[in-house]
Amino acid sequence: MAQGYVGPYGIDALLGEDGRLYATESNVRRTATTTPHALVGRLTSGNGRTGPNPAWLMATTMPAVPLTFPQALARLRHASLAYEAERGDGAVLHTDRPADGGAWRYLVIATGQERLSELAAAVDATLR
């Protein structure tokens, strides 16, 4: 902690015949969900809407026709599905363009599981 490093990590080890553990690998890096989890924390911290433990999920959808970032965002905004801090829920697009040219990765944040399911289905339908 003195160096500013905190968070999840993993250490692989082998158990020797002598009964001692031998470290073979350390995985001190962000995992697949660490970055989105941090984003959820930054977006919802102190907004007074989602509470201390907002519900969230990561998802991907493939539109019928490729969408640019402005087009995808416009669809979400038109349907009132883009994340808004005042409301405390909505969808956040992960990148400025799909890595494969078509499928959009997004994060959905909500106040609870029921609202999360509702939003996730609506976002998927809107981006398709």
Salt bridges, closest charged atoms under 4 A:
GLU84 OE2 - ARG87 NH1 3.62
ASP89 OD1 - ARG87 NE 2.50
ASP89 OD2 - ARG115 NE 2.70
ASP96 OD2 - ARG97 NH2 3.80
GLU118 OE2 - ARG115 NH1 2.31
ASP124 OD2 - ARG128 NE 2.90
